[in-house]
């Protein structure tokens, strides 16, 4: 790779040496733009100002600084830019030592040729650029690991200790990074999960290439448990056999699934018949059936396969109250829940009384997607009510009988007695007492009838 | 101008008793006996416009019972002023309540009529226009 031009900072107080360096560069690196300074102070000033230098050539004996402090000061100020030191022949050992202060290379002034100088500048510039790229890509990968919102860690496949964790992991588990690095995988698993952990680790050890995954139960610092989906890849980390792990929190999903399973078991095991119909696929005949539970099958004789896709109207029959069906259809049209009692018919066409509760089910957007209906066989209760009602009817008949049939002749007697009393009692003196006694008896009989009628009415 | 009272009851003994009680208590105007609603209705249809009619009506009768009679009278009103007093042996509350739904019915009396009940009718505010 060639540069459009090179900007070289030469720090050299010996005019002869700096002249020579200029000459050499002119010869073998003509595209180089050379700046010469003679003091450390000038050098630091230029670098601080952000001088656009690609490389720095540094003489180690300047008027205001020499040797190690000088080299270290320039290296620090140069930042990412390579510093090449120039030393005299007698300073060969010194030049070698300088490499430990962070300089990129050393050149002996006495054996220096234009070709050698240009080669060193090119070589050190290119190597520096490559190192910067490497550092940049390392930093990017490090950021991917550290800044990822998904908890990640690296663990030692042999000891199971954590070698590195990212910030998301510390947030998820409640351990600080330092705490994590003292722990092993066993410390974030409930005791009951340890066999599963060891089996999973064994699987990772056996499969050096392909990533492995699974759903596991993990434990936070505070002891609370969570469900995580683990994906792990085998990697080399600082010379150790290790595995990099992504731990995605699936607690909410798992709990949601468990809740769904729970609800499902409520419906499946309910003593009441449950029917789910599709509101979206509704036709003029009604919404088609998607599901019925086993209690429905026991109640009606119809199995799910026989009723799926049909509208619930096939359950109705001659004794089904049309007014109640209209009420139900009204409720469905207005998306309202509805409770009613109906005569429905089983598969063998025997009628049964059913208490029906129907309610709309809405999706996230508030659109009614389904109807759920819970049905209870109330035939026994209805026949009990029917028996009570017929008994009441009989009682009323008795009351009516008392009131009309029994009372009519009594009323007649009362009227006749009064006539006898007013017309004839004076003619036969002994009759008055007898008539009074008969009158008392009829009045008594009348009051008994009144009381019976009253009791049947209350 | 004259008041005519219709005694409507299928029980002829009651009719006889009521007849005598009216006489004894100097009931105003004339009266006739009817064994069912149909017979009473015929008499009402033939009434003259200047007549005033009072019906003493039983409920349970063959041919046309008290309710049917009231319904017929409602759908085809009498040609003259008229009022109805239920006089019945029924002490059933439902009968009493049902009678109240008819505008023509001004009172509901227990059988048999006696001096007290006659006096009650003679002083009844809703019947005053018939006795005037």
Interface residues (C-beta under 8 A of the other chain):
Chain A: X399 X400 X403 X404 X407 X408 X410 X411 X412 X414 X415 X416 X418 X419 X422 X449 X450 X453 X457
Chain B: X11 X13 X14 X17 X18 X20 X21 X24 X59 X60 X89 X90 X91 X92 X93 X95 X110 X111 X112 X113 X114
